[in-house]
Amino acid sequence: MATLFVITEKLTINSVRNNGVQVEAESLAAAKRWATKNQMFKGTVMEIRDQNGTILSWKGKNGKWIDL
């Protein structure tokens, strides 16, 4: 069963950005793959939240995902 994730691309981890892309994925790993594949700019921070707004994972400028 697919889960809804909200993926946001930001300049830094502390940047505020209210809008993100809603993606249905089978798992957090699948959402990470989608986010990495669709990252627009090199060196930005990718953030994955659940539909309640809780941060699940983020990818830093070094390109590594950190699960929270």
C-alpha positions as CSV (number, residue, x, y, z in Angstrom):
1,M,0.0,0.0,0.0
2,A,1.4,3.4,-1.0
3,T,2.0,6.1,1.5
4,L,1.9,9.8,0.9
5,F,5.2,11.7,1.4
6,V,5.9,15.4,1.0
7,I,9.3,16.2,-0.6
8,T,10.8,19.6,-0.4
9,E,14.1,21.0,-1.9
10,K,15.7,23.8,0.1
11,L,18.9,25.8,0.0
12,T,19.9,24.8,3.5
13,I,18.5,22.6,6.3
14,N,17.3,25.8,8.1
15,S,15.6,27.3,5.1
16,V,11.8,27.7,5.4
17,R,9.7,26.5,2.5
18,N,6.1,25.7,2.9
19,N,5.4,24.0,-0.4
20,G,6.6,20.6,-1.5
21,V,5.7,17.9,-3.9
22,Q,3.3,15.2,-2.7
23,V,4.5,11.7,-3.8
24,E,2.9,8.3,-3.2
25,A,5.5,5.7,-2.6
26,E,5.6,2.2,-1.2
27,S,8.3,3.0,1.4
28,L,10.6,5.7,2.7
29,A,13.4,4.2,0.6
30,A,11.2,4.5,-2.6
31,A,10.5,8.2,-1.7
32,K,14.2,8.8,-1.2
33,R,14.9,7.3,-4.7
34,W,12.2,9.6,-6.2
35,A,13.6,12.7,-4.4
36,T,17.2,12.0,-5.5
37,K,16.1,11.3,-9.1
38,N,14.0,14.5,-9.3
39,Q,16.4,16.9,-7.4
40,M,16.6,20.0,-9.5
41,F,19.8,21.6,-8.2
42,K,23.1,20.2,-7.1
43,G,24.0,21.0,-3.5
44,T,20.5,21.6,-2.2
45,V,18.9,19.9,0.8
46,M,16.1,17.4,0.2
47,E,13.6,16.9,3.0
48,I,10.9,14.1,3.3
49,R,7.9,14.6,5.6
50,D,4.9,12.4,6.2
51,Q,1.4,13.8,5.6
52,N,1.3,15.1,9.2
53,G,4.3,17.3,8.7
54,T,6.8,15.2,10.7
55,I,10.3,15.1,9.1
56,L,11.3,11.5,8.3
57,S,14.5,12.0,6.5
58,W,16.7,14.6,4.8
59,K,19.6,14.6,2.4
60,G,22.4,17.1,3.1
61,K,24.7,18.8,0.7
62,N,27.1,15.9,1.0
63,G,24.5,13.7,-0.8
64,K,23.8,11.3,2.1
65,W,20.4,10.6,3.6
66,I,19.9,11.0,7.3
67,D,16.8,9.3,8.9
68,L,15.3,11.0,11.9
